[in-house]
Amino acid sequence: MQNRSVPTDTVLPHIVYENVADALAWLRRTFRFIEHYRYGAPGGPVQGAQMHLGDAWIMLTSARASSASPARLGRQTQSLTVFLEDVDAHFDWVKSAGARIVEELHETEYGERQYGVEDLEGHRWLFSQHVRDVSPDEWGAKLAGR
């Protein structure tokens, strides 16, 4: 289903983790992401990786002096939204895996069924499914140029 209020074009976010290997395992087990590749010096820690969940792709990168995860900073740094075919089943899986749910599953005024969750290092995620096609002006948004 398409929804005129929420486009789903591909963006590849780079997400900073203090421990990429732990993040890979957690995201795979808890959110069901699939690992595409990982990299780092032979015998050394994992420095980065690429994963996907359906058509949603992410890069994981190691924290450096110029970047840190929410776990190190003690505050949220961004929020990511991933669109799914069956958000209800995903929610049930993630909740049973023990993830910290920060926003219960609900339907928004702009036609999304979604929930919010925090990962092992404090990154905020929204998992969402288009359930109604709603024009932005129907819920009070003003389209640019109008």
N, C-alpha and C positions, 0 to 999 in steps of 0.2 A: 504494500500500500504506500502511496505517496502522501505527503502532508505538506501543504504549501507554507506552513508555519515553521517547519524544521527541516532544512536540507541535510542530506546525508552524504555529501561528497567526501572523498578520502583526504584526510590530513594525517600525517605521520608525526605524532608527538614524541618527544624525547623526554623520558621520565627518569629522574635521578634517584638512585637507590644507594644506600650505604653498603649493602651487600647484594650484588646482582645475582649471585647463585641462589641465595635464599629467596629473593624476589621471584626468580624464574620458577622455582619449585612451588612457592605459595600461589602465584598467579595461575599456574597450571592446575594445581590441586583445587583451589578455591573458586576461581572464576572460569576455569576450563579453557584458558588460553592455550594455544599450541605453539611450541617453540619452533621457529624457522631456522635460526642459527644463533651461535654465540661466538665471542672472540676474546682473546687475551693472550698473553705470553704463555708459551708451553710450560706447564707445571705451575703456573701462577694463578692468581684469582681471575675469575671471569670479569672482564672489563665492560662488556656490553653484550646485548643480545637483541634479536628481533622476534616478536611474537605476534600472533593474530588470533582473533575470535571471529569467525566468519570473515566478513570483509573489513573488519576493524583491525588495523595494524598499529603496533607500538614499538618503539625502541626503548630499551633499558640501558642506562649509562651509569657508570660508577661516579660517586660523589668525588669532587676534587676541591682544591682550595677555592675555586671560583663558583662552585655550585654545591648545594646540599639538599638533602631530603627534608620533608616536614619533621621526621623523627629527630634530626639534628637541630633544626631551627626552632622546633616547638610551636609551629603554626602551619596552617594550610598554605600551600603555594599555588595551587590551581585545582581545577576540577575537570574531569574528563567524562564525556558522554559516549557510550557505546550502544549502537542500535542492534536489536536482536529480533529474531522471528518469534520467540516465545519467552517473553520476559517473566511470566509467571513461573514457568519451570526453572528458569535461571535463578530467580529469587529464592524458590524453595531449596535449590541445591546450595546456593551461597549461604543462606541462613543455617541450613543443617551442617555446613562446614565450619560454622562458628565465627564467621566474619562479623565485624561490628556494623550493624545496620544503623545508619544515621537518618534515613528518611524511609518510612514504610512504603510499601507498594501502593500506588494510588494513580488515578487518572487526572491529568492536568486539564486546565481550561483550553489549552492549545492542541489537544488531541493526542497526547502521549500517555501511555501507561508506563510508569517508571518507579524506580526506587534508588536510594542513595546508600553507599557503603564506603567504609574506609579500609584501605589495605594495610598490610603489615607494617608499613613505615609512615602511615598517616595521609597518603594521597587519597583524595575524595574522588569517587567514581559514581556516575549515574548510569544505570542500565535502563534502556527505554525501548518501547515498541510503539510504532504508529498504530493507533486504533481508530482515529477519526480524521478525516481531512477537514481542517479548519482554516479558514482564511484569517490571516493576522488581524485584519480589521474587525473580525467577529469577537475577539477577546480584548480589544482595546489598544492594539499596537498600531502605529502609524507607519505605513510603508514609505520608504525613502522616495523623495521626489513627488510626493502627493500632498 
